[in-house]
Amino acid sequence: MTELPVDNPRYTALQQALTKVEQHVARLRAALDEPFELFCGDAVWIGPVARRFGEDLGHHRQRLKQQAETVVAELEAEIRRTPPKVSPAVAREEAARLYSGPRMFTGF
């Protein structure tokens, strides 16, 4: 008798992780927006050092957004590589692997 496929615990865990990561990434995307806008607003600091600071702030703001997007893209790619349904035996193995080892990133 062939066993019917069941939900893959790894796939479910990755989907849950993506939901949490997207929440954090949304905050990261916006983290430097307000300081950047404030700095680019009324000229309260001028000169070459101020200009360099503004350029650096803009660069770091863009880099932070890019890196946050990379985290989401990597997680989405892993989800695409992971089958949503597996055999019961594979599901048991995945569940054992997920829930028996050390838990990382418990702050999410």
Disulfide bonds with the S-S distance in Angstrom:
none
